[in-house]
Structures are given as structure tokens and as C-alpha cells.
């Protein structure tokens, strides 16, 4: 499926920001993200984090809540998104409650526009964003994110899988690309990652596994 150019993606998500928020709530996506991070072995205090394609903040809030519930002190968290309407919704939800989170409008294909101090991350997360890039540009986008990691940093990607459920619901309705595991393994390798491991949502949120993959990759080949 041909994914629309960036300007068209912005228009779609500007028009559907309320529908998007309702959709992820209906499928318990924020809760599933929080549950995943609640058991993630790589979390610790003072992580330097980037949320790439943050949308309305679902993964940022899930990660922060999981860290606090595990007794970890949040470190600096940066987040960017292409769509101003999504960022405005994120800002409204923040309302000063998480001063360590800093937002910017940016395109994952133009990471050079980010503030110069936005690099050397311990953890980069990206949820439900990279599937909206043209498939040919995905390896380059992942390579760009890899360049922002510190030596032992990790990238965690939540991305839509290809199956009979997601074709009409995500692929057609949301104009998204869909990926098989074998395709993602090749793409992460093309992006320069030595290894990409596939993880899963906790059993309670196992229905989300029908929607997407969780891919964990690192600069040093460890997971």
C-alpha cells in the first residue's frame, strides 16, 4: 500500500485526532503499553528518553507511569511529532504535571531539525508512527534514530503487523503500512542494528498482539 506524503499524514491526523484518541482508548492501548513497560528489564532511574512520533502522548505517559510505579526516578524525556494537533492534545494532557517532558514538532525523516542537544539517548520509543512512512524510507528513519542512541542505548518500536484484522482496520482506514516479522528483521538489519528481538504484550493485553509487533533493538547488539 502506498502511504501518503507527510503533508497528507498531517491532514489525516489533524482531522481524526479525536477519533484516534477514542480508538486507542477503546482497545486499551495505553494500558497495554503501561503493562509492557511495567515488566521491561531495561528500565532504571534517570533514563534519557526520546519518544519519536509521540502523538497524543500515550507511550510517554505509559513509560513514565511504569517507571514511577516501579520506584524509578524519571530522567529527561524529549518527544516529537509531525502533527501540531496531536502535540496540542499532548500539551493539554501534560498541564505541567511532568516538567521533564519537552515537546517539539519534527519529522522523523528530518532529525537534523531537532535541537542539537537531543542525542545520546538511553532509550528511544516509537509507537504507531513508523508504519506511516513509505516502506522504502523506513530503514533510513530507523538508522537516523539509531544515530541518536548512546552506545548501549535501546530502541523499542511498536508497529502494526500484517494480518486479516489489520488490513481493513489499520491498513485501509488509517492508510498505514503493515509488516511481517521477517520484513522487519530485514529492515532493522538494513538500518544497522546487529540484532532485533521481538517482544510481546502481557497476557492480559494479549489482544494487542493481534495488532502489532514490539521490536527491541540496540546499538551494541545486546537486548
ABEGO torsion letter per residue (X at the ends): XBBBBAAAAAAAAAAAAAAAAAAAAAAGAAAAAAAAAAABAABBBGBBBBBBGAEAGAAAAAAAAAAAAAGBBBBBBBBBBABAAAAAAAAAAAGGABAABBBBBBBAABAAABBAABBGBABBBBBGAAAABBAAAAAAAAAAAAAABBAABBBBBBBBBBBAAAAAAAAAAAGBBBBBAAAAAAAAAAAGBABBBBBBBBAAAAAAAAABBBBBBBAAGBX
